[in-house]
């Protein structure tokens, strides 16, 4: 090897070492800067007293987050099964009118808009006109709720009629619902969630930040009922979070929301059990929080923040999905919609089975079947429809846990067909008894 060639090799090695050292140094500097960003305190323009619910006041100290949050007033557009474009779900799925016959949801049930409109949409729904609602309904729709709970007491807040309480309600979602005004740390402000977790033996004060990025959402995106004369907002989680556990809980306490206007069955209306279904899915098991997908991290200048424009991840696939999934954006979109299409097919098949069961019960009653004889069919109608409603009222159309959604809807159809068979046999027996000659 010539001396010139040796010298060239040494130069290349030296330059490579310099470049590598510079790269490592840059990486360390970047890590240090990111750590500093995480620890830095926001520029405090104003003091934010405890229980300040006006987002604009918070926005003076947190302008980036405030600007993002204000965008929840925008219509981000429809997705195949949701989004923020309002429409009547009763018109899109007419079976709901019969399935909820005799209950306020059969009169008004609409696709919700963004979080900005949470209070306004509730104030405008016909459900508060059709049926008197307790003040507990304000728990998740008004930023004033935590303040009123402190002033009135938990039980008094719940039992006060909503139409009386609404005079004190002026603000929908607020920063105060989820954040400490001094530290901006995530916090829980709704007693029902804290109480339910305590009943399950979970101390929420020991939650990690990642867990809190789900818990603050689970304060409201859940199934619930109003317990006792005081209508105390309660989550039916003592036996677990699956629909089977929730059914067992309601059966044990003998709870019903209403008697079905057609079949007479003692019915339960499921609310919006996003958290419960999510806990059975692959994302929850992988440690993914609600906020990771619906409020993904984004970089604004040199600062990383959670995107406070809460919306469907389908409207923000690059930040919501591609952070973890190295897959083409169109492919990810199609995967989600494929799951939702299949869940929608199962929902419609379940609706058909439930309507057949209802028709059979009505026919059996008309043929002379007694309430005692119809008890089994009505109970099957109740538990079958609970399962349909659990998936129908959950806002991901099965995506939060596709296999669990399919299992629940399979059980729904099975139970509905059992209800139908039970009622048909009763109808036949009743007709035979009527047709028998006297004294035979």
Order of alpha helices (4+ residues) and beta strands (2+ residues): alpha-alpha-alpha-beta-beta-alpha-alpha-alpha-alpha-alpha-alpha-alpha-alpha-alpha-beta-beta-alpha-beta-beta-alpha-alpha-alpha-beta-beta-alpha-alpha-alpha-alpha
